[in-house]
Amino acid sequence: MNPVALAIHGGCGVMAKLDLSEEEWQAARADLASSLRAGWAVLAKGGTALDAVEVAVVVMEDSPHFNAGYGAALNENAEHELDASIMDGSNFDAGAICAASRIRNPVKAARAVMERSGAVLLTGPAADRFAERSGLDIVAADYFTTERRQKALAAMKAHARTGTYAAASEAEKHGTVGAVALDRAGHLAAATSTGGYNNKPQGRVGDSPIIGAGTYARDGVCAVSGTGQGEFFIRHVVGHEIASRIAYLGETLETASHKVIRDDLKSYGIGAGAVAVDGSGNVSAPYNTDGMFRGWVTRDGKLHVASHGEVFFVETLEVPGAPGA
Ligand code: ASP
């Protein structure tokens, strides 16, 4: 039987270890573990990688600890403009929304775009209206706002006034959530959702809804979800670049993903990270910042979560097809 695997990230816009209490770190790690359990439950019962990445992202969109859905970043006008995408590596189907402001779970709207619109990417109020027509949960725009993001916006505006943007912490700047999975049928999928970065210009669209940049999946090669300053992910077509290195140069997932995230993007001095899984169930989670919220369940069912250097083993989950499972 084919192995299954799942990896998630909650963004590389992670605070310095000492800026949050241990209780808050634990709460964020608990939400990462819940996301992994939700995705793994799908895979363990023979479900698709596509369903697994969607449910894993929904859990993080509903958590205030990450910059997507509830708790998303605010733009320069203190408004939310949400981006998300999803891709099915088995057939190159993909869907995305950008600059949406009323869809509770943007990743569900991306999935609906993929399956029901005939388009790949819907924008702004049209994306909101499409989601509503598709029967998805619609919320008031301030549903997404948390005190932490309001403070981050105020801090970024202060940095802009004083010309100290470079001194802003990664957490003040940005964040994203994403998931990648390999299912029992050998199919790969990826999904990504974000509020973008704090104080972003109105109408700015990042890499997260751009297929090939922030999200990419191709069966037999890899699935990738990125986090970091989206403009660079778009220019480097990061998801596709990692897949291309594997497909055409024969590099391993680890080598290709580290090369792009840690070497190519590091040279711009921007924060960057990604999670990726290949067709054999290998998982990689490179980042070049102090930390990246991340977690994975490997082929043997071992669930790990992390924010900074230390990786926490949480539990062993049921492995489909394993003796006793
Ligand atoms: N990639 C996201 C964007 O540029 C932000 C991030 O992941 O930190 O919108």
Residues whose N, C-alpha, C, O or C-beta is under 5 A from the ligand:
A	BS01	LIG	G13 H174 G175 T176 T194 G196 Y197 G206 D207 S208 G226 T227 G228 Q229 G230 E231
